[in-house]
C-alpha cells in the first residue's frame, strides 16, 4: 500500500568540552615563559565563552609569541577596506604612547599600541558581527577611539601554535535569531531559569529548540483521480533539536599546518509530522523553507575566542506523481554528525553519520501512485564569518503502489502491490574556507558524500 509521508528533522551546531584547568591569569617574565611551556603539554580547554570574553593577541615570530588574553578590543571594523580601530578596554587610559615608543611583546596585561604583525582574535564586535580573526599589516594612525590599523585575514595556527584542543559545546537555544518564513510557525525552547513556549502545551527539554509548523500545499486537480478522493493537502509537525559545535586542533607551530583539525556540527533530534490530502507533487522535489535560524556561539579555546557561525534553514519538501491521497502520521528521533577532519596524509576528508529510528507508520491511502515527503534542515557552520561545512539532513517517508489500493493502517484491499518506507538523506560540502585552520588551500570544494538509509515500514509483502 502506498503511503507517503513526510518527515522531519533539523540539525545544527555548538561545542562543549571537558572542563579544563582554570585560567591562571597572566604573568610576565621568566615565570610567564615557564607557564607557557607547561601549558603546551596539556590540551587547551574548549568551552562556551563567558559574555565578557576577552580579545586574544599574538605576535608570531616574537619572543613570548604565544596567544594571550589582551586588554585591547576591536572598537570598529570595516569589512570592505579591512580597516579596524583597536582600543584599550573600558577603564584603561585611551591615550596612546608617542609614535617612537616601542611596545613590549610580553606586555599583554597592560594597554599597549597595536603593532604590525599582531594577530587579533575577537568575539563579535561593531562591524564584525561574526567575530574577527586578522593580522595587522599597517598602523594608520590614532583616532579618538584608538589606533586605526589595516588588516588582512589570519589563520588560527598563528594564535594556537603548537597547542592542542578538543571539545563539543552545546549551542544555547536562546542564542538563535529565528526568522519565520511561513505564517504558522511557532518556536519553543528552554534553558535553566528561562522558558519560552510557542504552541500551547509544548514540552521542550532543557537545551533543545523546537519549531512547530503547519503549511497548506498546492492541491492536485481532479483528473487522474476522482473528485471524491481529492482533498486539501497540508503538512504539519515539529522538529526538536539540541545542536552542538564540534572543534578539534592539534598544532605544529604558528607557521606550520596543524597535525589535525576538525570542525563540524552534531546533535540530537526528534520530530513528529503528518501529511494529509493529495498534493500537487512532481518528480522534481518542491522545497518550501519555513524558518531560518542564525547563531554566533563563541568557544573559549584556552585564551582564544573562536567564533563559530551557525545557520539553519528548516524546510518542507514533497515530490511524487500527484495521484495519491494520503493521511500519514509518523514520529522520528535520532542523532547526526557532519563535518570535516584534517590530517597531513589525507588532507581534508568528510565526516557524516546519522542514526535514526521511527515509529510504525499510521496511514490511510487511496488509489495508486507515489509520493515522498521530508521535513528537514540545511545547516552551515563556519568560523569568523567564513562558511566551512554545509550539511543537509532530511528524514522522510516514501510511499508507492501499483494498481488500486484503499484502506487504513493494516487493513487494506489492494489490486496490486504497495509499500511504505522511512529513510534519511544526509548530504553536504566542505568549503575552501576550512583553510582558516592554517591547512593547505583546497583546489575545489569537497562533497561530504551522500549518506542514504531507508527501511521498510509497511507493505503488501511485509509479514
ZINOR-V485838 format. One line per field, one symbol per residue. ss: DSSP state (@ for helix, = for strand, . for the rest). phi: phi as a letter, one per 40 degrees, with the letter a starting at -180 (. if undefined). Layout:
ss=???
phi=???
This chain:
ss=....=..........=.............@@@@@@@@@@....=.===......====.........===.=======....======..............................====..=..=...===========....=======...@@@@...=======..@@@.====....=======..===............=========.=.......@@@...==================.........==================.=......==========..====..=================....===================...============...=====..===============..================..=====..=====..=============.@@@@@@........==...=========....
phi=.cabibaaiabhaabbacdbdcccgcbbgdcccccccccccbcccbacccccdccbbabdgccgccdbcbccaccaabcccgcbbbbccdgcccccccdccbccdccccbdaccbdhcbbbbcdadgbcbgababcbaccicbcciccbcbbdbbcccbcfccbaaabbcccdccccbbccbcbbbbbaaadgabbbcccgcbbcdgbbbbbabacbdcccdicbcccccadbabaiabbbbcbbbbaabcbhcbbcccaaaaabaibaaabaabbgbcccaccdcbbcbabbaabcbccbfcccbcbbbbbbcababaibgbcbbabbabbaiaaaaibbbadcbgcbcbaaabbbbcdcbabbbgciaaabbbbabbbbabfgbcbbbbbbbcabbbaabgbbbiafbbbbbbibaabbbaabbbiaccdcccccgcdcccacbccgccbbaacbaicbcc
